[in-house]
């Protein structure tokens, strides 16, 4: 982020975007879309975030496109955050972890999103493999969808919200790491009015992936209000706000640069 700017751009080949790019909603269209984004951005943005579901819907051929997308993006120097939101228990969670965090896997990525709502301890295989392989995880904590509050804002017997409990676990994982740990949280950039209700301390000594900028209504200027003193740890995610400018590579680059500049300005103003 210091070298390339504070921005994560999604790679989301869903049907509406493929259509707007003049592409067919099939595996060939998916591959053209993903390759265009990688060729336009992977050598200049800090993080690219493929949404696995939009590739999986095309079956084995879609997964093959995802494998190539990950490899080509990493080869160009971008960090790849696989947006898979996996969550399970025992050997199944271990298999999910190996899929994305084992260097021998065709889908090996720099980090993966995971869901802790089978209990934080269920994530242990992914947490341990991330530490072993030098990768990271982003744990769903305070998501931008309105339905999330019924679980994430729920209060435990000890008075802590479920979200605050997850953030506390991540703080413990990252204790002592410098400049920060590799265990991050997903916290929506649209949640300025909800964080107080969740009683959430965002200082986890780890990165905070912040979806919601652009099409979901949040702006870079909102980041200091939402994240406060933790704003320097934020990895803002923009997907449709950048991708709608495709398939023109120059327009994609210009949009990403514009968002990154806006984030830099907002963070500098909060210092």
N, C-alpha and C positions, 0 to 999 in steps of 0.2 A: 504493500500500500504506500509506503514511503517513496518507492521508486516509480510506481506506475499510477498512483492516485487511489484514493479511498473509494473503490467501487467494486461491486460484484454484479455481473450481468448474467441474467438467466438465458438458457437455451431451451426454449419451450415451443417445440413444433406442434402446437395444437391446430385443429382444423381451421379455425377462423384466421389465424396468422398465415397458414399455408395459402389459403385462398387470397388473402390480401396481397401476398407476394406473387400471385399468379401461378402458384404451384398446385399440383394435384395432391389430394389427401391420401397419399399412399407412401410406400417405403422410399420410392425414388424422390418424391417431394420432400420427405423427412430428411433424407441424406443431403439433398441440395441445400436445404435450409440450414442444417447444422454445419455443413462445410463452409457455407458463406459466412456464418457468424464467426466460426473459428478463424477463417482466413482474414476477416476484417478486424478482429479484436484480440485474438490470443497473444499477439506479440506486444500488446499495449495496455490491456486492463489487468488488474491484480488477480481477480477471481472470475472464473466462469462456472455457472451452476446449471448443469443439465438436469431437467426434470425427467426422472427415469420413466414415469408413467407414459409420457408422450412418445417414447420410443418403444416401450413394452407392448403398446397396443397393436404394433405391427408384427408381433411374434418374434421368432428367432432372427429374421432379417432385420427387424428394428433393433434388437439387442446388438447385432453385429455393427449396425450404424453407430450405436452408442459406444461400443468398444473403440471404434476408430475415432470418434469424436473426442473421447477422453484422451487417447494416446496422442492425437495431433495437437490438442490444446496444451497438454503438458509439455510436449516437445517444443512448442513455441514459447514456453516460459510462464504461462498462466498457471495459477493454482486451480485445481478442479475440485469443486465441492459438489458431490453427488447428492442431489435432492431426492432421496428415496424414502425418508421417514419410516425406517424399519423399526420394529419393536416386537420382541417375542421373548421366549425364555429358553434357558439351557442350551442344548445342542443346536436348536434352531437359530437362536440369536448368534451363537458362535459361527454358524454357517453364513448368516447375513454379514457378520463382521468380516469374515474371510473373503467374501465376494468383493467388498469395496476397499478393505484396508490391508489385505495381504499383497505384498509386492509381486507375488507369483500369479495373481489373478488378472484375467484380461480386462477387468473393470477397475483395476487398482486406481484409486483416487487419493487426493491429498486430504480429504475429509468427507464425512457423510452426515446427513441429518438423521436423527433417531428419535423415537417416541418413548418417553419414560413411563407411560401410563399403565404398564403392567408392574409398576414399582421400579424405582431407580436402580435397585440391585439387579434387576433383569438385564441391565445394560452392561454388566461387568465384562462379558466377553469382548464387546466392542471397545470399552474403555481400556482394557488391558492390552488388546492388540494395537490400538492406536499408540499407546505408550511404547510398545515394542518396535513398531514399524516407523515411528516418527511422523505419524499422521494425526488427524484430529477428528473430533466429533462435535456436532452442534445439536444440543438437546432442546426439544420443544419446551419452552417455558411459558411465555406469554404471547400467544399467536394472535395474528391480526383478524382472524375470523370471529364474528360475534358469538358463535356457539361455544367457543373455547372457554368462555368465562365460567360456565356452569361447572366445569371441572377445575380449571386453573385457579379460580378465585375461591373455591371451596376452602373452608377453614377447618383445620385439624383440631384434635382435642387439646393440643398444646398452644393453640391460638395462632399458629402460623398458617398462611395460605399454602395450598398445594404448590403453586408457582414459586413462592418464597422458599419452600422446602427444596425444590429442585435446584434453585439458584444456590442455596446453601451447600448442597452436595457438590456442585461444580466448583464453588469457592474452595472447598476442602481439596478437591482433585488438583487445583491449580496452585495450592499454597506453596510459596517459596520459588515459583518459576519466574524467570526474568528473560526478556522484558514482560512476557505474559505466558500463561499456560496454553495448552492446545485443546482445552475442553471449553467449548463455547455454548452459548445459549441463543435460541431464536426468540427475539422480542420484537413485536411489530412496531413499526414507526408510526402507526396510526393510533397508538394507545395513550396519548397524552392525558386523557381523562380517566383512564382505567388503572394506572400503576398504583395510585394511592389506595384504591380499593383492594388491590392484591397485596399491599404492604410489602413490596418487593424491593430489595436492595440489589441493584444491578452491578455493584462492584464485586466482580467474581475473579478478577485477575485473569480474565480470558476474553476472547472476542465475542461480540454481540452481533449476530446476523440480524439485520433489520429490514424485513420485507415491508412493502407498502408504499414506497416512494414512486410517484408517477401515476399510473393508472388507478391505484387504490386511493389516491387523494392526498397522501402525505408529500411534503416537500423537504428539500435539504434544510431549509430554515427551521423546520419543526424539530430537527434532531436534538439541539441543545435543550429544548423544552421537555422532550420525552426522556432523554437519557442523562441529563444533568452532568455531574462530574465524570460519568462514565462515557461521555460522548467520544472521547479519543479512542475508545476501544471498539467503536461501532464499525461494522462492515455493511454499509447500506446496499441493499439489493434492488436493482431495477431490472424489470423484464420487458413488459409491453412498452414502457416508455421509450426504450431504446429500439426494441425489435420492430416496432411499427414503422421505422424508417427504412427497413429493408425492402427489396434486396440490394439496394444501392450501398456498396461497401463504404464509400466516402461518407454517406449520410449516417450510417451506423457508427462510424468512428467519430464523426462530429457530435452526434448525440451523446455518446458515452463520455467524450471529453467535456462536454457541457455539464453533464451531471456531476462528473468528478470535480470540476472547478467549483460548482455550486456547493458541494459537500466541503471541500477545502475551505471555502470562504466562511461557511456556517461554523465549522469547527474552530477556525482561527478567531472568529468573532466571539466564541464562547470562552476563549482562553483567559 
